């Protein structure tokens, strides 16, 4: 009888431990899911930031080009007024 009670206690303890480990694994999996989602959101955010930077760079280039063209036209107008 005593051996069977010991076996029963050991089996019960084993089940509790396996349940506890399973819960820990579930918790780790949940955390990994949250981390993966956060990383995905961060990656998308960085992609959007890079896109915005590229757009801003193109805008700046266009503005500089237009400024040069405007300056050239002003100089031509001034020369035409002076010599024309």
C-alpha positions as CSV (number, residue, x, y, z in Angstrom):
1,X,0.0,0.0,0.0
2,X,2.8,2.4,0.9
3,X,4.5,1.9,-2.5
4,X,1.3,2.6,-4.4
5,X,0.7,5.8,-2.4
6,X,4.2,6.9,-3.2
7,X,3.7,6.1,-6.9
8,X,0.4,8.1,-6.8
9,X,2.1,11.1,-5.1
10,X,5.0,10.9,-7.6
11,X,2.6,10.8,-10.5
12,X,0.6,13.7,-9.2
13,X,3.8,15.8,-8.7
14,X,5.0,14.9,-12.2
15,X,1.6,16.1,-13.6
16,X,1.8,19.3,-11.7
17,X,5.3,20.0,-12.9
18,X,4.5,19.2,-16.5
19,X,1.4,21.5,-16.3
20,X,3.6,24.3,-14.8
21,X,6.2,23.9,-17.5
22,X,3.4,23.8,-20.2
23,X,2.0,27.1,-18.7
24,X,5.5,28.6,-18.8
25,X,6.0,27.6,-22.4
26,X,2.6,29.1,-23.3
27,X,3.6,32.4,-21.6
28,X,6.9,32.4,-23.5
29,X,5.0,31.8,-26.7
30,X,2.6,34.7,-26.0
31,X,5.6,37.0,-25.2
32,X,7.3,35.9,-28.4
33,X,4.1,36.7,-30.3
34,X,3.9,40.2,-28.8
35,X,7.6,40.7,-29.5
36,X,7.2,39.6,-33.1
37,X,4.2,41.9,-33.6
38,X,6.1,44.8,-32.0
39,X,9.1,44.1,-34.3
40,X,6.8,44.1,-37.3
41,X,5.2,47.4,-36.3
42,X,8.6,48.9,-35.8
43,X,9.8,47.6,-39.2
44,X,6.8,49.1,-40.9
45,X,7.3,52.4,-39.0
46,X,10.9,52.5,-40.1
47,X,9.9,51.8,-43.7
48,X,7.5,54.7,-43.6
49,X,10.1,57.0,-42.1
50,X,12.5,56.0,-44.9
51,X,9.8,56.7,-47.4
52,X,9.1,60.1,-45.9
53,X,12.8,60.9,-46.0
54,X,13.0,60.0,-49.7
55,X,10.0,62.2,-50.4
56,X,11.5,65.1,-48.5
57,X,14.8,64.7,-50.3
58,X,13.0,64.7,-53.7
59,X,11.1,67.8,-52.7
60,X,14.2,69.6,-51.6
61,X,16.0,68.7,-54.9
62,X,13.0,70.0,-56.8
63,X,12.9,73.2,-54.8
64,X,16.6,73.8,-55.3
65,X,16.3,73.2,-59.0
66,X,13.3,75.6,-59.2
67,X,15.3,78.2,-57.2
68,X,18.2,77.9,-59.7
69,X,15.8,78.3,-62.6
70,X,14.2,81.3,-61.0
71,X,17.5,82.9,-60.3
72,X,18.5,82.4,-63.9
73,X,15.3,83.9,-65.2
74,X,15.7,86.9,-62.9
75,X,19.2,87.4,-64.2
76,X,18.0,87.2,-67.8
77,X,15.2,89.6,-67.0
78,X,17.7,92.1,-65.4
79,X,20.1,91.8,-68.4
80,X,17.2,92.4,-70.8
81,X,16.1,95.4,-68.9
82,X,19.6,96.8,-68.7
83,X,20.6,96.2,-72.3
84,X,17.2,96.0,-74.0
